[in-house]
Amino acid sequence: MALSRISVVIPPMGPWREQSAWYRWAEDVGYDVAYTYDHLTHRTAEDLWLGEAFTTLTAAAGCTHRIRLGTLVASAVFRRPVALARVAMTVQDISGGRLVLGIGLGAPDCERADAGAPIPLGQMADRFADVVHGYLATTGGATEWQGTTMSFSGLQSTPAPEGVVPAELLIAAHGPRALALAVEVADTWNTYGGPASTQLDDDEFWNLLGAQAAAFNAQCAKAGRDPATVRRSVLLGFGRVRPTSSVGAFLDAAARAEALGFDEMVVYAPPSSAGLGSDPTVHEQALARLR
């Protein structure tokens, strides 16, 4: 399976006048989607400005024309269904239908920043499912809805602007419950391997991704869903596997992702403050080879 999308993450760090140049660069060099983070705090942003995701994407829509724009990922820690649907549909409208709405479990650090203390992982998983199902209920036109950990009622406005369809829904998933949720509702499944993957070297990392892809297939079989109806997306670069370190590393990562059945590869943009900075020419030359 050939990669159908090659995409990039531009962290919402630093002033917009600097970030905007990277969105224009990503479009010019041929990336398919420019994603951003959705965090209240992050260890890679110490003493740096960390902007809000959907406001950033709205601004990005104004300085780009072709490239799709997405969250990787909107955090279920501090997002709730109706508010999430409002901001997502607003970006979808302003961008001319270019939003990829990624939703994920969220990070304990953001839970502490938002509520003072983290909650158990099982409760985070319950809330993740509720945020996703509640979001879909909202965009589907429901006026009230009841989940396990949250609910809404009394909605009086329309679920979307006239003529605007909901965004592509990406679900970030690594464990069994999240994979089952992705199989149930996602247009796209994304993984970076999970927390343990960041300490793995090349072969161990790709073996882990292979096991996750197999687990995803098993969940599809269990649910009766054709795996070919879900786009498979992999985020690379947060651990020891660094595809943007050289053109050769980029091409090798693309080949290995394809071999495992992924059809989107996502890498980090040069200005990342996570120690992932890279030479822009590596991106440009690698993309030219892959197109």
Backbone torsions as a table, in degrees:
resi	resn	phi	psi	omega
1	MET	NA	121.4	179.6
2	ALA	-78.7	151.3	175.9
3	LEU	-65.1	126.5	176.2
4	SER	-94.3	-17.6	177.1
5	ARG	-141.3	138.3	170.2
6	ILE	-124.1	120.8	-167.2
7	SER	-130.6	173.8	-170.8
8	VAL	-142.5	145.7	174.5
9	VAL	-103.4	126.0	175.3
10	ILE	-113.9	101.5	-177.2
11	PRO	-60.1	143.1	-177.8
12	PRO	-81.4	53.8	-175.7
13	MET	-111.8	141.5	-178.9
14	GLY	85.4	172.4	-177.0
15	PRO	-68.4	153.0	-177.9
16	TRP	-59.9	-34.1	-179.3
17	ARG	-58.3	-26.2	175.9
18	GLU	-87.2	-42.9	-180.0
19	GLN	-61.6	-39.2	-174.6
20	SER	-60.2	-35.5	179.3
21	ALA	-62.6	-33.8	-179.4
22	TRP	-75.2	-31.0	174.1
23	TYR	-66.4	-42.7	177.6
24	ARG	-64.8	-39.5	177.0
25	TRP	-61.4	-45.6	-178.6
26	ALA	-59.8	-40.0	177.4
27	GLU	-67.9	-43.4	-176.5
28	ASP	-64.8	-37.3	-176.0
29	VAL	-84.8	-8.4	172.0
30	GLY	106.3	13.1	174.1
31	TYR	-65.7	151.0	-176.8
32	ASP	-89.0	-39.2	179.0
33	VAL	-134.7	137.4	170.1
34	ALA	-108.5	114.3	-179.3
35	TYR	-99.1	159.8	171.2
36	THR	-136.6	166.0	179.2
37	TYR	-77.7	165.0	169.4
38	ASP	-135.3	81.7	-177.7
39	HIS	-128.2	149.9	169.7
40	LEU	-88.2	-29.4	175.9
41	THR	-153.5	158.1	-179.5
42	HIS	-160.5	141.3	-175.7
43	ARG	-63.9	-21.9	178.1
44	THR	-84.3	-3.0	-178.0
45	ALA	-113.4	23.1	179.9
46	GLU	-59.3	127.8	179.7
47	ASP	63.3	23.2	177.1
48	LEU	-124.5	155.9	173.9
49	TRP	-74.7	131.3	178.8
50	LEU	-119.7	107.7	-173.6
51	GLY	-80.2	171.3	-179.7
52	GLU	-86.7	138.7	-168.1
53	ALA	-66.0	-52.5	-171.8
54	PHE	-73.2	-31.8	173.4
55	THR	-63.9	-41.7	178.1
56	THR	-60.6	-45.4	-179.1
57	LEU	-67.1	-33.6	175.6
58	THR	-62.2	-44.4	177.1
59	ALA	-64.7	-39.3	179.3
60	ALA	-62.9	-34.7	178.1
61	ALA	-61.8	-29.3	-178.4
62	GLY	-79.7	-16.2	-178.4
63	CYS	-115.1	8.8	176.6
64	THR	-132.1	169.5	-177.1
65	HIS	-131.4	-41.1	-173.8
66	ARG	-102.8	-45.7	-169.2
67	ILE	-62.7	140.4	175.3
68	ARG	-78.6	159.5	-172.7
69	LEU	-130.8	135.6	-174.6
70	GLY	-149.9	166.7	172.3
71	THR	-101.2	132.5	176.5
72	LEU	-133.7	75.4	1.1
73	VAL	-137.1	161.3	171.4
74	ALA	-63.6	136.6	-170.3
75	SER	-92.1	123.3	175.1
76	ALA	-71.2	-8.1	176.7
77	VAL	-65.4	-43.3	-174.7
78	PHE	-126.5	4.0	174.4
79	ARG	-96.7	142.9	174.7
80	ARG	-120.4	157.0	-167.2
81	PRO	-55.4	-51.3	-173.9
82	VAL	-68.3	-45.6	179.2
83	ALA	-63.4	-38.6	178.0
84	LEU	-64.2	-43.3	179.1
85	ALA	-61.8	-39.0	-179.4
86	ARG	-64.2	-48.2	-177.6
87	VAL	-69.7	-38.1	-179.3
88	ALA	-65.1	-46.6	-179.1
89	MET	-68.5	-28.6	175.8
90	THR	-66.8	-46.0	177.0
91	VAL	-64.4	-40.3	178.4
92	GLN	-59.2	-41.0	179.3
93	ASP	-67.1	-53.0	-175.5
94	ILE	-64.5	-34.6	-176.6
95	SER	-83.9	-3.2	-177.7
96	GLY	73.5	34.1	175.9
97	GLY	84.1	24.7	-175.3
98	ARG	-98.5	4.3	-175.1
99	LEU	-77.4	136.9	164.3
100	VAL	-111.6	109.2	-177.1
101	LEU	-89.5	102.1	173.6
102	GLY	-91.5	134.1	177.6
103	ILE	-126.5	138.3	179.0
104	GLY	-138.4	174.1	-177.4
105	LEU	-57.5	-40.5	-175.4
106	GLY	101.0	166.9	-174.2
107	ALA	-110.9	142.8	177.8
108	PRO	-56.6	-34.4	178.9
109	ASP	-61.0	-38.2	178.5
110	CYS	-70.8	-33.9	175.7
111	GLU	-62.1	-43.0	177.8
112	ARG	-64.8	-40.2	-179.9
113	ALA	-65.8	-33.4	-175.6
114	ASP	-89.0	-36.1	-171.5
115	ALA	-128.0	-1.9	175.0
116	GLY	95.8	-21.0	-179.2
117	ALA	-160.0	148.8	177.5
118	PRO	-75.5	162.0	175.3
119	ILE	-112.0	162.4	-180.0
120	PRO	-58.4	150.8	-176.1
121	LEU	-58.0	-38.9	179.1
122	GLY	-60.3	-39.4	177.9
123	GLN	-69.9	-34.8	175.9
124	MET	-62.8	-40.3	179.2
125	ALA	-65.7	-39.7	176.3
126	ASP	-60.3	-44.2	-177.9
127	ARG	-68.6	-39.1	176.9
128	PHE	-55.2	-50.7	179.4
129	ALA	-60.5	-40.4	-179.8
130	ASP	-66.0	-41.4	179.3
131	VAL	-61.2	-43.1	-179.3
132	VAL	-66.8	-50.4	-178.5
133	HIS	-66.1	-38.5	178.3
134	GLY	-67.2	-38.3	175.3
135	TYR	-59.9	-46.7	-179.5
136	LEU	-64.9	-36.0	176.0
137	ALA	-63.4	-42.1	-179.2
138	THR	-64.0	-49.9	-178.6
139	THR	-70.3	-18.5	176.1
140	GLY	-83.7	-3.5	175.4
141	GLY	99.6	7.3	179.3
142	ALA	-65.8	143.1	175.8
143	THR	-98.4	-15.8	174.5
144	GLU	-151.2	156.2	-175.8
145	TRP	-163.3	146.4	179.7
146	GLN	-128.0	121.6	174.6
147	GLY	-108.1	-164.8	-179.9
148	THR	-79.6	-38.9	-174.5
149	THR	-115.8	-8.7	-177.1
150	MET	-157.2	166.7	-179.9
151	SER	-155.3	171.2	169.4
152	PHE	-147.3	160.8	177.3
153	SER	-158.3	164.8	173.1
154	GLY	76.1	19.9	178.9
155	LEU	-69.7	133.6	-176.9
156	GLN	-118.8	-17.0	-177.8
157	SER	-88.9	167.5	178.2
158	THR	-73.3	156.4	-177.2
159	PRO	-74.7	-14.3	-177.2
160	ALA	-159.3	156.9	171.1
161	PRO	-61.9	153.6	-178.8
162	GLU	-57.7	128.3	176.2
163	GLY	83.4	2.5	-178.2
164	VAL	-105.1	123.9	-179.4
165	VAL	-94.9	155.2	178.5
166	PRO	-58.8	152.8	-178.8
167	ALA	-71.5	159.1	167.8
168	GLU	-54.6	132.4	-177.7
169	LEU	-103.3	117.4	176.9
170	LEU	-106.8	131.3	176.8
171	ILE	-115.7	123.7	175.1
172	ALA	-84.6	126.4	-174.1
173	ALA	-151.4	139.5	178.9
174	HIS	-130.3	-39.8	-178.1
175	GLY	-95.3	174.1	-174.2
176	PRO	-58.0	-44.3	-177.6
177	ARG	-66.0	-43.8	-179.1
178	ALA	-69.5	-37.5	177.0
179	LEU	-62.1	-40.8	177.6
180	ALA	-63.0	-38.3	177.4
181	LEU	-64.9	-42.3	178.0
182	ALA	-61.5	-44.3	178.9
183	VAL	-61.1	-36.8	-177.3
184	GLU	-68.5	-43.0	-166.8
185	VAL	-128.3	-15.1	-167.0
186	ALA	-79.0	144.8	163.1
187	ASP	-81.8	-32.2	-177.8
188	THR	-137.4	135.2	171.7
189	TRP	-104.4	131.2	178.5
190	ASN	-122.5	143.2	172.7
191	THR	-140.7	149.5	166.8
192	TYR	-112.8	5.7	-179.2
193	GLY	105.5	-22.3	-176.9
194	GLY	94.3	166.5	-174.2
195	PRO	-53.5	-39.3	-177.2
196	ALA	-68.1	-20.9	-174.8
197	SER	-70.8	-20.5	-174.6
198	THR	-68.8	-15.8	-179.8
199	GLN	-103.0	6.9	-176.4
200	LEU	-93.7	143.6	173.3
201	ASP	-83.2	177.1	-169.7
202	ASP	-44.5	-65.6	-172.7
203	ASP	-64.0	-40.2	178.3
204	GLU	-62.6	-41.5	-179.5
205	PHE	-62.9	-49.4	-178.3
206	TRP	-67.7	-32.9	174.7
207	ASN	-63.3	-39.9	177.4
208	LEU	-63.3	-44.3	178.0
209	LEU	-62.0	-37.7	176.7
210	GLY	-61.8	-40.3	178.1
211	ALA	-66.3	-38.3	177.9
212	GLN	-66.4	-40.4	178.1
213	ALA	-62.7	-39.1	177.3
214	ALA	-65.5	-40.0	178.0
215	ALA	-65.1	-36.8	177.1
216	PHE	-64.3	-43.5	177.2
217	ASN	-59.6	-40.9	-179.9
218	ALA	-64.4	-39.4	177.7
219	GLN	-65.9	-38.5	176.9
220	CYS	-61.4	-44.7	179.7
221	ALA	-61.9	-41.2	-180.0
222	LYS	-63.3	-38.2	-177.0
223	ALA	-88.1	-8.7	-178.0
224	GLY	75.7	27.8	179.1
225	ARG	-105.6	136.5	176.9
226	ASP	-69.5	119.1	-179.2
227	PRO	-57.8	-25.4	-178.8
228	ALA	-69.4	-11.7	-179.9
229	THR	-87.9	0.5	-179.8
230	VAL	-119.9	124.7	173.4
231	ARG	-69.5	141.9	179.7
232	ARG	-111.6	125.0	-172.9
233	SER	-125.6	136.5	178.2
234	VAL	-127.0	131.1	175.2
235	LEU	-96.6	125.1	-176.7
236	LEU	-120.3	143.4	171.2
237	GLY	122.6	-11.3	-177.4
238	PHE	-79.8	-21.1	178.6
239	GLY	-105.4	-138.5	-176.4
240	ARG	-84.5	-17.8	178.2
241	VAL	-83.8	112.1	-173.5
242	ARG	-120.0	89.3	-175.2
243	PRO	-67.8	-19.7	-177.9
244	THR	-93.1	10.7	179.7
245	SER	-73.3	-24.5	177.4
246	SER	-161.8	163.6	177.1
247	VAL	-61.5	-41.6	179.0
248	GLY	-60.9	-42.1	179.0
249	ALA	-64.9	-37.7	179.0
250	PHE	-63.4	-48.8	-178.7
251	LEU	-65.5	-38.6	178.2
252	ASP	-64.2	-43.2	179.3
253	ALA	-62.4	-41.3	179.1
254	ALA	-61.6	-42.6	-180.0
255	ALA	-64.9	-40.5	-178.2
256	ARG	-71.8	-36.8	176.4
257	ALA	-63.9	-44.5	177.9
258	GLU	-59.2	-43.2	-176.9
259	ALA	-62.4	-28.1	179.1
260	LEU	-89.6	1.4	177.0
261	GLY	92.4	7.7	176.3
262	PHE	-77.2	143.1	177.0
263	ASP	-120.2	5.5	166.7
264	GLU	-134.0	130.8	171.6
265	MET	-114.7	131.0	-179.2
266	VAL	-118.4	130.9	178.2
267	VAL	-123.6	170.3	180.0
268	TYR	-90.4	141.6	179.3
269	ALA	-71.9	158.9	-178.1
270	PRO	-54.0	-34.1	-174.9
271	PRO	-83.3	8.0	-176.9
272	SER	-57.4	137.1	-179.8
273	SER	-93.0	7.9	-178.3
274	ALA	-85.4	17.6	-175.4
275	GLY	78.1	18.9	-175.0
276	LEU	-109.4	10.6	-178.2
277	GLY	-57.3	146.0	-176.6
278	SER	-146.7	168.4	179.2
279	ASP	-77.0	123.0	179.5
280	PRO	-54.5	-31.2	-178.5
281	THR	-67.1	-26.5	174.8
282	VAL	-60.9	-47.8	178.2
283	HIS	-59.5	-49.3	-174.8
284	GLU	-61.8	-45.8	-178.0
285	GLN	-69.7	-39.5	178.7
286	ALA	-65.6	-43.3	178.8
287	LEU	-62.7	-38.6	178.3
288	ALA	-62.3	-34.8	179.5
289	ARG	-72.6	-32.8	-174.6
290	LEU	-88.4	-14.4	-177.5
291	ARG	-87.5	NA	NA
